[in-house]
Amino acid sequence: MADSGDRKVAIIGSGLIGRSYAMLFASSGYQVSLYDIEIEQIDKAKDDIKSQLLKLEEEDEQYQLIQGVTDLKSCVEDAFFVLECVPERLEIKQNVWKEAEPFITRDDVILSSSTSALLPSDISRNFLRKERFIISHPTNPPFYVPLVEVVPASWTDADVVTQTLKLLESIGLVPVLVRKEVKGFVLNRIQYAILAESWRLIRDGVMTAGDLDKVMSCGLGVRYAFMGPFETAYLNAEGMHSYSERYADMILGIQQDMGPPERMDGPVLDLIQIDMEATVGPVSEIQQRRQWRDRRLAALAKLKADLNKND
Amino acid sequence: MADSGDRKVAIIGSGLIGRSYAMLFASSGYQVSLYDIEIEQIDKAKDDIKSQLLKLEEEDEQYQLIQGVTDLKSCVEDAFFVLECVPERLEIKQNVWKEAEPFITRDDVILSSSTSALLPSDISRNFLRKERFIISHPTNPPFYVPLVEVVPASWTDADVVTQTLKLLESIGLVPVLVRKEVKGFVLNRIQYAILAESWRLIRDGVMTAGDLDKVMSCGLGVRYAFMGPFETAYLNAEGMHSYSERYADMILGIQQDMGPPERMDGPVLDLIQIDMEATVGPVSEIQQRRQWRDRRLAALAKLKADLNKND
């Protein structure tokens, strides 16, 4: 797309996700029009972007590529990619799109949303151009965690799927295709499968929450930084069939031993909160701990890039 | 324990796990007596240990602390910690212990097994000193993945629990306490919860196995290298209660949408195998890929240590 002079990306919503996408597109040389309702919001977003780009040692040039606007028409007209990043409520999203669509000028436009929780067919059902719509759900913070779940509706054009995957990859992200609309897509389904079993183990007094977190961060999780569950299995035997021969019965027995999920609330939640305060720190210091996390995510991203260069 | 002159560790079984434990104990200055049935096995283990210690730039001194023996009596007598690392079959383990126990001389000995799959009460039921028995299940490879699950039986003495945790921590491992005997302990239960949902997503055609692995390695997993599922939740909101208020209903809805587990076999397994061959490489090259993995685990272990130093 970049070759044919299609350089304008419209981003609707200047919150954390909208800003991150704006920086990623600008860093790849795209012109970004970043929309929000209030000029104060835009100013806040641009200040944040400026300081983040500085930290990343990006040139001022990238910053100049991002234009903040409060006029939806000027945001979306001529854009080849319109990405909506407004709050996670169906009504809000549908209203923004209803307002924006008449101003969209290109027939080959791609319309996208960063939603993590809503299904593409629910958002785009009443669009003028519903066949041009697709979800691009990023992982937070997108600069250090590159995965994006790309989710078409049943009516999405095939070229929208292939072009969106290509575009996101070209700006340094790792897009994966969710081929069917399922609640939570894939990332959150796996995350919530982990939480369901972790919750039961705390409830049953098998382990403290602090220790259970170590099982991940000092055990399982160091592998998962480099490989998924299937590659882990593949390498733990001589491929999938030998893995199955050795472990399938044992694994099924353990899986069948895991009861139904429970709503995360009540005394078990209190117990986990107390343990997190003791091991992670009080809620009042969460912001510092997020910085602690982000320093690690940034260092790991760099390490992975270096390792891949030296392979 | 080290202070009172208790320096002899007996390790029964010189396979991968036995060797790793031998190196870890020797690196902390313990005298290790490493037993196997055949002298050839011992020689093979010692050659491997030597080359590994060289790679880790450990001194020859450490190597000298490991003595290989084929005589079970001389292995276990005077040892304060006897660690059995023989193959994962209950009968084999029970027989080895039956043979070893009469030779054990110290009343305050700790008896341990590296098993990942057997329960401590099943192994130690008929021991002479069953109250001295506890499981120390490591993660592979223990030099780069430091987690150890410590699992007592209901009859295990309290001091065996506290001393085992302390001892393992003193040699650089991260021990966590499994307070009740559950199948698969904690690490494998979480691993198999992930596999159960991943399997269903492949079966239902939601995603390819290669892409699903990326959801972990380029998304969820980069966080998990540094924090577990509860800290992830804690930082994704303002603590556990705010996480629950925002997401508990949505999460439960998604968890209830995940069907029962299936045995890993048949056409879905074939599909995953084909995708792994394409993305990871053929089964014939698994050994190189394991080295690729271990280079990364070693680099991440170093990165984490450096980051913690600079905090």
Interface residues (C-beta under 8 A of the other chain):
Chain A: A117 T139 Y144 V145 P146 L147 E149 V174 V176 L177 V178 R179 K180 V182 K183 G184 V186 L187 N188 R189 I190 Q191 Y192 A193 I194 L195 A196 E197 S198 L201 D204 G205 V206 M207 T208 A209 D211 L212 D213 K214 V215 M216 S217 C218 G219 L220 G221 V222 R223 Y224 A225 F226 M227 G228 P229 F230 E231 T232 A233 Y234 L235 E238 G239 M240 H241 Y243 S244 Y247 A248 D249 M250 I251 L252 G253 I254 Q255 Q256 D257 M258 P260 P261 E262 R263 M264 D265 L269 I272 Q273 D275 M276 E277 T279 V280 V283 I286 R289 R290 W292 R293 R295 R296 L297 A299 L300 A301 L303 K304 L307 D311
Chain B: A117 T139 Y144 V145 P146 L147 E149 V174 V176 L177 V178 R179 K180 V182 K183 G184 V186 L187 N188 R189 I190 Q191 Y192 A193 I194 L195 A196 E197 S198 L201 D204 G205 V206 M207 T208 A209 D211 L212 D213 K214 V215 M216 S217 C218 G219 L220 G221 V222 R223 Y224 A225 F226 M227 G228 P229 F230 E231 T232 A233 Y234 L235 E238 G239 M240 H241 Y243 S244 Y247 A248 D249 M250 I251 L252 G253 I254 Q255 Q256 D257 M258 P260 P261 E262 R263 M264 D265 L269 I272 Q273 D275 M276 E277 T279 V280 V283 I286 R289 R290 W292 R293 R295 R296 L297 A299 L300 A301 L303 K304 L307 D311
